[in-house]
Amino acid sequence: MSPIDDSYHPADAFDSARRTAIHHADGDTCFNCTDSKTCTQYAWALDELLRHRGGLDVLKELKIPVPVEAPPEEGQQR
């Protein structure tokens, strides 16, 4: 195990995702942006926030649309 692995905490990932979302919500860019339409850091941040308790609240507070899973089509197996 490397020293980097030892320092990982879910709260750190949540905070990084929250800060990335804040930058993008304000129309700014994050450290990873090369093209604001395809920022992989922002995509990761949205996914990460949806994994944590309270992440949905952060997205709502920042007025960032939350992706909704499409309902299964009629007759489609679940």
Helices and strands as residue ranges (DSSP letters): H 3-6, H 10-25, H 40-51, H 55-61
